Amino acid sequence: MIKVEDKGDYQILYPPDKLRAKVKRDGGIPFDEVVSRAEEDIDALTETFLAGVTESILALTKALASIQTGGGTVQDRDAVFLQAHDLKGTGGSFDFPLISHIGSEICQLTDENVPLEAMKPELIKVHVDMLNWAVSQHIRSDDDPRATTLLMALKEAKAKL
């Protein structure tokens, strides 16, 4: 039966809640258990993410090696850019803003507007090394004291080149 509440110039209708009778309210998993399971799942996803980052770094390194030897092509530059762009996009999603930051820096260094002959493969390699280090040390944030010094050095190196 629909309950009607008259408010003078309008009415509020309350239809019967048939779903409430069909859903059990007792039993189930305690909230703390749900949170614990979710945290375990997120930790597993984070490890999967970090394994994927390692694969991306390998692909990036392979394309960068071609550029470093002087035989690099636009496709190699684009491969470096795409891997870095993926890292830039996914790092923050898994609470690794440092990976996003470094990925963003590599994207700037390998943008399509940067001619191959103007690229700075040594500087890109330093960024890739920092990515490897951040992943191996599980360093998540730019604010981590271990990352701060290196980020400042990268900034200074970039300014000099």
GITA-V518458 format. One record per residue. N is the residue number from 1. OMEGA is omega in radians with two decimals (* if undefined). D_LAST is the distance of its C-alpha to the last C-alpha in Angstrom with 1 decimal. Layout:
n omega d_last
N OMEGA D_LAST
N OMEGA D_LAST
//
This chain:
n omega d_last
1 -3.12 76.7
2 3.08 74.4
3 -3.12 74.4
4 3.09 74.5
5 -3.09 73.5
6 -3.12 74.8
7 3.13 72.8
8 -3.09 75.1
9 3.01 73.3
10 3.14 71.3
11 3.02 71.7
12 3.14 69.4
13 3.11 70.2
14 3.13 69.6
15 -3.14 70.1
16 -3.13 71.2
17 -3.09 68.4
18 -3.12 69.4
19 -3.11 66.2
20 -3.13 66.9
21 -3.09 70.0
22 -3.09 68.2
23 3.10 65.4
24 -3.14 66.2
25 -3.13 65.2
26 -3.13 66.1
27 -3.12 64.4
28 -3.10 60.9
29 3.08 58.0
30 -3.09 57.4
31 3.13 54.3
32 3.10 52.8
33 3.11 53.2
34 3.13 51.4
35 -3.13 48.5
36 3.11 48.4
37 3.13 48.4
38 3.12 45.7
39 3.08 43.4
40 3.11 44.2
41 3.12 43.3
42 3.10 40.0
43 3.11 39.2
44 3.10 40.0
45 3.12 37.9
46 3.11 34.9
47 3.08 35.4
48 3.09 35.6
49 -3.12 32.4
50 3.06 30.6
51 3.09 32.1
52 3.10 30.8
53 3.12 27.3
54 3.09 27.5
55 3.11 28.7
56 3.13 25.8
57 3.10 23.3
58 3.12 25.1
59 3.12 25.1
60 -3.13 21.4
61 3.14 20.8
62 3.13 23.2
63 -3.14 21.5
64 3.14 18.0
65 3.10 19.7
66 -3.14 20.8
67 -3.10 17.4
68 -3.12 16.1
69 3.13 19.1
70 -3.14 18.5
71 -3.09 21.6
72 3.13 20.2
73 3.06 21.8
74 3.11 21.5
75 3.08 23.8
76 3.11 21.5
77 -3.14 18.6
78 3.11 21.4
79 3.09 22.7
80 -3.13 19.5
81 -3.09 19.4
82 3.10 23.1
83 3.13 23.1
84 3.14 20.3
85 3.08 22.3
86 3.12 25.4
87 3.11 24.0
88 -3.09 22.7
89 -3.04 26.3
90 -3.10 28.3
91 -3.13 26.7
92 -3.14 28.1
93 -3.13 31.4
94 3.08 31.9
95 3.03 30.7
96 -3.11 27.4
97 3.10 25.0
98 3.10 22.3
99 3.08 22.4
100 -3.12 22.3
101 -3.13 19.3
102 3.08 17.2
103 3.11 18.8
104 3.12 17.7
105 3.13 14.0
106 3.09 14.4
107 3.13 16.4
108 -3.11 13.7
109 -3.06 11.4
110 3.14 14.5
111 -3.12 16.4
112 3.11 18.8
113 3.12 17.2
114 3.12 14.1
115 -3.13 15.3
116 -3.08 15.4
117 3.13 13.9
118 -3.13 10.8
119 -3.14 10.5
120 -3.06 8.1
121 3.13 11.3
122 3.13 10.2
123 3.09 8.5
124 3.14 11.6
125 3.11 13.8
126 3.09 12.9
127 3.13 14.0
128 3.09 17.0
129 3.11 17.9
130 3.06 17.9
131 3.11 20.1
132 -3.12 22.4
133 -3.14 22.7
134 3.13 23.5
135 -3.11 26.1
136 -3.13 27.6
137 -3.08 27.9
138 3.12 29.0
139 -3.02 26.6
140 -2.89 27.2
141 3.03 25.5
142 -3.09 22.4
143 3.12 24.9
144 -3.10 25.8
145 3.13 25.3
146 -3.10 24.0
147 -3.03 21.2
148 -3.11 20.3
149 3.14 18.7
150 3.12 16.6
151 3.08 15.5
152 3.13 14.5
153 3.09 12.5
154 -3.14 10.7
155 3.13 10.2
156 3.13 8.9
157 3.14 6.4
158 -3.13 5.4
159 -3.12 5.6
160 -3.08 3.8
161 * 0.0
//
